[in-house]
């Protein structure tokens, strides 16, 4: 950018100062972007005062830190992030403007300029907003005695208007950021609500936390059971191992689970905050956490962490709470869907897969069988069950069905499936098993029935039929029908009782 030439080196009269301040006010109030605003403050000051060097600093009283956000030297503008203690600055400490006519290097004022030549004189004025100091501006010269008392009044007038403009810009920026965050959270909420898979919901919320908050990682801890929390999902630059446990008794449990509110920890390295066995897994400097509630119960914790201490603000806590609320709704939807799906695919009496589940499983296994994998279907029919049920009642009959289902489940390999086909009929689908292996499987079932405390003395036995896949079969029903036909052939010959 070409240097701006000062058109009025000194505003000598009161009328001149009013005119300058009026022009500065019009310019600053029409500038909303912070970067543009910093440049405008510099340009408007340089129009009326000598400004070989110039800087703007913003002050955070909570940390007693002032940060130089704009710096210029002989017309060269720079965006810098230099910090210093605000209490060491007389301008910030007293809230009064300061005039230095010479020997600037010996005064408690931020010194600008090149090493070979140092600034000699300066004016520094506080940025004051509603009775508090929010920063400072300083204009400096390489020559001594460059400024007058009238110039101090002028700089303070510029600083007062700059403070208003900076605060307005911050409010506009915050509003725009909150609007963008609200849109993003709404988008994330829709995406999470659209998923009916619990792990997918967790992955989406982890990604949202990492995207929206200034941290290095995010974690979902599930309470199973409370107060023990276990890592179920983690992501970001710093991740935690799944299954890692944390006993949340005490402060964290009271805040997150009992009071159902979020907590912000500025320094996780403080003694007693993190249990000793977790310190190697929690390389965070600070953290945020809030509860995840499903069906009015806290089921987990959503947490964000940063390698830096005091990295999160109260506003970040509000964002995390909104994300946790979205995640809670999505998790409840996913759990309800999984529960309904389980009910639709599970026989309520025996807890075995039902006929519908069997059909879905068979479609998958038939495709594998067409590629050359062995596949068998075994159908079981409980003999003498009707007489047992009629004589002892339906509750006794239900117990017998559950006992037989338990035997089938225990003899079943993880890759296979056993299902209640209907009434007193059950089906086993055996993958990677030939006919000889199927006969051995049936023998084990019959031996288990004979030794079972209930079935062994009930008089209930089982007839069975068995069939192997062949390429002429088009659907899973074809395999079941073949096993059913074999059952009736065996019944007719009496071979099922051997």
Residue pairs with C-beta under 8 A, 6 or more apart in sequence:
1 75
1 77
2 75
3 74
3 75
4 43
4 46
4 47
4 75
6 46
6 47
6 48
6 49
6 50
6 51
7 47
7 48
8 16
8 20
8 47
8 48
9 48
9 49
9 50
10 48
10 49
10 148
10 150
10 151
11 17
11 19
11 20
11 48
11 49
11 150
11 151
11 154
12 150
17 150
17 153
17 154
17 157
20 47
20 48
20 154
21 154
21 157
21 158
21 161
23 44
24 44
24 45
24 157
24 158
24 161
25 161
27 40
27 44
28 37
28 40
28 41
28 44
28 161
28 162
28 164
28 165
29 161
29 164
29 165
29 168
31 37
31 40
31 165
31 169
32 168
32 169
32 172
33 169
33 173
34 69
34 166
34 169
34 170
34 173
35 79
37 162
37 165
37 166
37 169
38 56
38 69
38 70
39 70
39 77
41 56
41 70
41 137
41 158
41 162
41 165
42 51
42 54
42 56
42 70
42 72
42 77
44 158
45 51
45 54
45 137
45 139
45 155
45 158
46 54
46 139
48 154
49 123
49 139
49 147
49 151
49 154
49 155
50 139
50 141
50 146
50 147
51 72
51 139
51 140
51 141
52 73
52 74
52 113
52 119
52 140
52 141
52 142
53 71
53 72
53 73
53 74
53 112
53 113
53 119
53 122
53 138
53 139
53 140
53 141
53 142
54 70
54 71
54 72
54 112
54 137
54 138
54 139
54 140
55 68
55 70
55 71
55 72
55 110
55 112
55 137
55 138
56 68
56 69
56 70
56 127
56 135
56 136
56 137
56 162
57 66
57 67
57 68
57 69
57 84
57 110
57 135
57 136
57 137
58 66
58 67
58 69
58 127
58 134
58 135
58 166
59 65
59 66
59 67
59 86
59 92
59 127
59 133
59 134
59 135
59 136
60 66
60 67
60 86
61 86
61 132
61 133
63 310
64 85
64 86
64 87
65 83
65 84
65 85
65 86
66 83
66 84
66 85
66 86
66 89
66 92
66 135
66 136
67 81
67 82
67 83
68 80
68 81
68 82
68 83
68 84
68 110
69 79
69 80
69 81
70 77
70 78
70 79
70 80
71 77
71 78
71 80
71 82
71 112
72 78
73 112
73 113
73 114
82 110
84 110
86 92
86 93
86 133
87 93
88 108
89 108
89 109
89 110
89 124
89 136
90 96
90 98
90 108
90 109
91 97
91 98
91 109
91 124
91 125
91 126
91 133
91 136
91 138
92 126
92 133
92 135
92 136
95 126
95 128
95 133
96 126
97 123
97 124
97 125
97 126
97 152
97 155
97 156
97 159
98 107
98 109
98 122
98 123
98 124
98 125
99 122
99 123
99 147
99 149
99 151
99 152
100 107
100 109
100 121
100 122
100 123
100 124
101 121
101 144
101 145
101 147
102 120
102 121
102 144
102 145
103 120
103 144
104 111
104 118
104 119
104 120
104 121
104 122
104 140
105 111
105 118
105 119
109 122
109 124
109 138
110 138
111 118
111 119
112 119
112 138
112 140
113 119
113 140
113 142
117 142
118 142
119 140
119 141
119 142
120 141
120 142
120 143
120 144
120 146
121 140
121 141
121 143
121 144
121 145
121 146
121 147
122 138
122 139
122 140
122 141
122 147
123 138
123 139
123 140
123 147
123 151
123 152
123 155
124 136
124 137
124 138
125 136
125 137
125 138
125 152
125 155
125 156
125 158
125 159
126 133
126 135
126 136
126 159
127 133
127 134
127 135
127 136
127 137
127 159
127 160
127 162
127 163
127 166
128 134
128 159
128 160
128 163
129 163
129 164
129 166
129 167
134 163
134 166
134 167
135 163
135 166
136 159
137 155
137 158
137 159
137 162
139 147
139 155
141 147
181 212
181 319
184 208
184 211
184 212
185 208
185 212
185 319
185 322
185 323
185 326
188 204
188 205
188 208
188 323
188 326
189 326
189 329
189 330
191 204
192 201
192 204
192 205
192 208
192 326
192 327
192 329
192 330
193 326
193 329
193 330
193 333
195 201
195 204
195 330
195 334
196 333
196 334
196 337
196 338
197 334
198 331
198 334
198 335
198 338
199 233
200 334
201 327
201 330
201 331
201 334
202 220
202 232
202 233
202 327
202 331
203 233
203 235
204 330
205 218
205 220
205 233
205 302
205 323
205 324
205 326
205 327
205 330
206 218
206 219
206 220
206 233
206 234
206 235
206 236
207 235
208 323
209 215
209 218
209 236
209 302
209 304
209 320
209 323
210 217
210 218
210 235
210 236
212 319
212 323
213 288
213 304
213 312
213 316
213 319
213 320
214 306
214 311
214 312
214 316
215 236
215 288
215 304
215 305
215 306
215 311
215 312
216 236
216 237
216 238
216 284
216 305
216 306
216 307
217 234
217 235
217 236
217 237
217 238
217 239
217 240
217 284
217 304
217 305
218 234
218 235
218 236
218 302
218 303
218 304
218 305
219 231
219 233
219 234
219 235
219 239
219 240
219 302
219 303
219 305
220 231
220 232
220 233
220 234
220 292
220 300
220 301
220 302
220 303
220 327
221 229
221 230
221 231
221 232
221 246
221 300
221 301
221 303
222 229
222 230
222 232
222 299
222 300
223 229
223 248
223 257
223 298
223 299
223 300
223 301
224 230
226 248
226 253
226 257
226 298
227 247
227 248
227 249
227 253
227 257
228 245
228 246
228 247
228 248
229 245
229 246
229 247
229 248
229 300
229 301
230 243
230 244
230 245
230 246
231 240
231 241
231 242
231 243
231 244
232 242
232 300
233 242
234 240
234 241
234 242
238 283
238 284
238 305
238 307
240 281
240 282
241 281
244 278
244 281
246 275
246 278
247 275
248 256
248 257
248 301
251 263
252 263
252 289
255 261
255 262
255 263
256 262
256 263
256 289
256 290
256 291
256 298
256 301
257 291
257 298
260 291
260 293
260 298
261 290
261 291
262 288
262 289
262 290
262 291
262 317
262 320
262 321
262 324
263 288
263 289
263 290
264 286
264 287
264 288
264 312
264 314
264 317
265 273
265 286
265 287
265 288
265 289
266 286
266 309
266 310
267 273
267 285
267 286
267 309
267 310
268 274
268 282
268 284
268 285
268 286
268 287
268 305
268 309
269 285
269 309
274 282
282 305
283 307
284 305
284 306
284 307
285 306
285 307
285 308
285 309
285 310
285 311
286 305
286 306
286 308
286 309
286 310
286 311
286 312
287 303
287 304
287 305
287 306
287 312
288 303
288 304
288 305
288 312
288 316
288 317
288 320
289 301
289 302
289 303
289 304
289 320
290 301
290 302
290 303
290 317
290 320
290 321
290 324
291 298
291 300
291 301
291 302
291 324
292 298
292 299
292 300
292 301
292 302
292 324
292 327
292 328
292 331
293 299
293 328
294 328
294 331
294 332
294 335
295 332
299 331
302 320
302 323
302 324
302 327
304 312
304 316
304 320
306 312
344 356
345 353
345 354
345 356
345 357
345 360
346 352
346 353
346 354
346 357
347 353
347 354
347 419
347 420
349 398
349 401
349 402
349 420
350 401
350 402
350 405
350 420
351 405
352 405
352 408
352 409
352 418
352 419
352 420
352 426
353 361
353 417
353 418
353 419
353 420
354 419
354 420
355 419
355 420
355 421
355 422
357 417
357 419
358 417
358 419
358 421
358 427
358 429
358 476
359 476
359 477
361 417
361 419
361 429
362 429
362 476
362 477
362 479
362 480
363 475
363 476
365 375
365 429
365 431
365 476
366 375
366 469
366 473
366 475
366 476
366 479
368 375
368 431
369 375
369 469
370 471
373 431
373 432
374 431
374 432
374 433
374 434
374 468
374 469
375 429
375 430
375 431
375 433
375 468
375 469
375 479
376 429
376 430
376 433
376 434
376 435
376 437
376 438
376 466
376 467
376 468
376 469
377 427
377 428
377 429
377 430
377 466
377 467
377 479
377 480
377 482
377 483
378 427
378 428
378 430
378 438
378 441
378 442
378 464
378 465
378 466
378 483
379 421
379 425
379 426
379 427
379 464
379 465
379 466
379 480
379 483
379 484
379 486
379 487
380 404
380 408
380 425
380 426
380 427
380 428
380 445
380 462
380 463
380 464
381 424
381 425
381 462
381 463
381 464
381 487
382 400
382 401
382 404
382 424
382 425
382 426
382 460
382 461
382 462
383 460
383 461
383 462
383 463
384 458
384 459
384 460
384 461
385 397
385 400
385 401
385 424
385 460
386 424
387 459
388 396
388 397
388 400
388 458
388 459
388 460
389 396
389 397
389 400
399 454
400 454
400 455
400 458
400 460
401 420
401 424
403 452
403 454
403 455
404 426
404 449
404 455
404 460
404 462
405 418
405 420
405 426
407 445
407 448
407 449
407 452
407 455
408 418
408 426
408 428
408 445
409 418
410 448
411 441
411 444
411 445
411 448
412 418
412 428
413 430
415 431
415 432
416 428
416 429
416 430
416 431
416 433
417 428
417 429
418 426
418 427
418 428
418 429
419 426
419 427
419 429
420 426
421 427
421 480
427 480
427 483
428 441
430 437
430 438
430 441
433 441
434 468
435 466
435 468
438 466
438 468
439 466
442 464
442 466
445 462
446 461
446 462
449 455
449 456
449 460
449 461
449 462
450 456
461 497
462 496
463 487
463 490
463 491
463 496
463 497
464 487
464 490
464 496
465 483
465 484
465 485
465 486
465 487
465 488
465 489
465 490
466 483
466 486
467 479
467 482
467 483
467 485
467 486
469 479
472 478
473 479
473 482
487 496
490 496
